[in-house]
Amino acid sequence: MRHFCLISIVVIAFGVVLTSRPMTGEAGHSSARSAAELYTKHCASCHGKDGQAKTVKAKFNHARDLTDPAWQEKANDERLFNTIMNGKRKMPGFSKKLSEQEIESLVSYVRTLKKQ
């Protein structure tokens, strides 16, 4: 009987661990959606939903227009990652709020904002 109880506890604990982990789709669609959600939650108030930094808060904080093709070409992924991680000027760093993987997904998302 003791073995049955112990096995039950292990099975339940394993199930909790599995269900608490985020699942991603075959083509990573879930991570793309998460990057958009992360952007909306942490970035859009300054950079705008479309990345153009046309909000009142953006003007006050001199937030960068993330859609600017010249800036997109000049700023490499490492620079974007480090800026999101550590902050720059009035922009706060997100190293304590976001994982490195989430920050990498934000870098990729910012790249999708580039004007053609």
One Martini backbone bead per residue (centre of mass of N, CA, C, O) as a GRO file, in nm:
protein
  116
    1MET     BB    1   0.056   0.064  -0.020
    2ARG     BB    2   0.298   0.260  -0.005
    3HIS     BB    3   0.378   0.235  -0.304
    4PHE     BB    4   0.117   0.343  -0.423
    5CYS     BB    5   0.135   0.627  -0.297
    6LEU     BB    6   0.409   0.707  -0.414
    7ILE     BB    7   0.333   0.672  -0.711
    8SER     BB    8   0.098   0.875  -0.711
    9ILE     BB    9   0.265   1.125  -0.637
   10VAL     BB   10   0.458   1.116  -0.879
   11VAL     BB   11   0.242   1.131  -1.102
   12ILE     BB   12   0.117   1.400  -1.014
   13ALA     BB   13   0.373   1.572  -1.021
   14PHE     BB   14   0.436   1.524  -1.321
   15GLY     BB   15   0.170   1.644  -1.426
   16VAL     BB   16   0.216   1.931  -1.320
   17VAL     BB   17   0.474   1.989  -1.478
   18LEU     BB   18   0.357   1.947  -1.765
   19THR     BB   19   0.110   2.159  -1.739
   20SER     BB   20   0.304   2.419  -1.666
   21ARG     BB   21   0.411   2.407  -1.946
   22PRO     BB   22   0.465   2.548  -2.235
   23MET     BB   23   0.322   2.518  -2.549
   24THR     BB   24   0.420   2.436  -2.879
   25GLY     BB   25   0.404   2.439  -3.192
   26GLU     BB   26   0.530   2.310  -3.475
   27ALA     BB   27   0.600   2.622  -3.597
   28GLY     BB   28   0.590   2.833  -3.349
   29HIS     BB   29   0.319   2.995  -3.306
   30SER     BB   30   0.320   3.045  -3.002
   31SER     BB   31   0.579   3.223  -2.990
   32ALA     BB   32   0.471   3.449  -3.171
   33ARG     BB   33   0.236   3.520  -2.988
   34SER     BB   34   0.406   3.581  -2.738
   35ALA     BB   35   0.563   3.816  -2.856
   36ALA     BB   36   0.315   3.995  -2.898
   37GLU     BB   37   0.229   3.993  -2.602
   38LEU     BB   38   0.491   4.108  -2.488
   39TYR     BB   39   0.486   4.369  -2.644
   40THR     BB   40   0.215   4.475  -2.541
   41LYS     BB   41   0.296   4.469  -2.235
   42HIS     BB   42   0.613   4.611  -2.252
   43CYS     BB   43   0.619   4.820  -2.530
   44ALA     BB   44   0.359   4.977  -2.644
   45SER     BB   45   0.343   5.228  -2.453
   46CYS     BB   46   0.598   5.352  -2.614
   47HIS     BB   47   0.613   5.221  -2.925
   48GLY     BB   48   0.361   5.104  -2.994
   49LYS     BB   49   0.172   4.877  -3.161
   50ASP     BB   50   0.342   4.951  -3.445
   51GLY     BB   51   0.636   5.098  -3.352
   52GLN     BB   52   0.622   5.433  -3.406
   53ALA     BB   53   0.613   5.623  -3.152
   54LYS     BB   54   0.304   5.798  -3.116
   55THR     BB   55   0.298   5.844  -2.823
   56VAL     BB   56   0.309   6.028  -2.547
   57LYS     BB   57   0.521   5.857  -2.400
   58ALA     BB   58   0.722   5.851  -2.637
   59LYS     BB   59   0.778   6.155  -2.651
   60PHE     BB   60   0.874   6.189  -2.355
   61ASN     BB   61   1.101   5.934  -2.390
   62HIS     BB   62   1.220   5.900  -2.675
   63ALA     BB   63   1.118   5.678  -2.848
   64ARG     BB   64   1.166   5.442  -3.074
   65ASP     BB   65   1.133   5.372  -3.409
   66LEU     BB   66   1.092   5.037  -3.511
   67THR     BB   67   1.026   5.091  -3.836
   68ASP     BB   68   1.295   5.198  -3.914
   69PRO     BB   69   1.501   5.098  -4.164
   70ALA     BB   70   1.774   5.224  -4.081
   71TRP     BB   71   1.778   5.112  -3.794
   72GLN     BB   72   1.737   4.813  -3.862
   73GLU     BB   73   2.012   4.793  -4.017
   74LYS     BB   74   2.206   4.899  -3.784
   75ALA     BB   75   2.069   4.706  -3.579
   76ASN     BB   76   2.151   4.440  -3.415
   77ASP     BB   77   2.051   4.172  -3.231
   78GLU     BB   78   2.242   4.217  -2.993
   79ARG     BB   79   2.159   4.505  -2.933
   80LEU     BB   80   1.862   4.450  -2.878
   81PHE     BB   81   1.900   4.249  -2.652
   82ASN     BB   82   2.065   4.437  -2.460
   83THR     BB   83   1.849   4.658  -2.436
   84ILE     BB   84   1.624   4.483  -2.319
   85MET     BB   85   1.786   4.369  -2.081
   86ASN     BB   86   1.934   4.665  -1.972
   87GLY     BB   87   1.880   4.909  -2.120
   88LYS     BB   88   1.820   5.269  -2.221
   89ARG     BB   89   1.810   5.525  -2.067
   90LYS     BB   90   1.463   5.529  -2.026
   91MET     BB   91   1.489   5.235  -2.069
   92PRO     BB   92   1.417   4.951  -1.934
   93GLY     BB   93   1.504   4.661  -1.803
   94PHE     BB   94   1.415   4.287  -1.848
   95SER     BB   95   1.587   4.064  -1.686
   96LYS     BB   96   1.363   4.023  -1.438
   97LYS     BB   97   1.095   3.961  -1.635
   98LEU     BB   98   1.266   3.810  -1.861
   99SER     BB   99   1.370   3.586  -2.060
  100GLU     BB  100   1.590   3.513  -2.301
  101GLN     BB  101   1.378   3.389  -2.490
  102GLU     BB  102   1.182   3.630  -2.483
  103ILE     BB  103   1.383   3.837  -2.591
  104GLU     BB  104   1.438   3.693  -2.859
  105SER     BB  105   1.141   3.716  -2.953
  106LEU     BB  106   1.139   4.027  -2.956
  107VAL     BB  107   1.351   4.068  -3.167
  108SER     BB  108   1.194   3.927  -3.391
  109TYR     BB  109   0.945   4.110  -3.373
  110VAL     BB  110   1.080   4.381  -3.437
  111ARG     BB  111   1.156   4.293  -3.730
  112THR     BB  112   0.844   4.293  -3.828
  113LEU     BB  113   0.813   4.627  -3.814
  114LYS     BB  114   0.937   4.689  -4.070
  115LYS     BB  115   0.950   4.895  -4.320
  116GLN     BB  116   0.929   4.881  -4.683
   0.00000   0.00000   0.00000
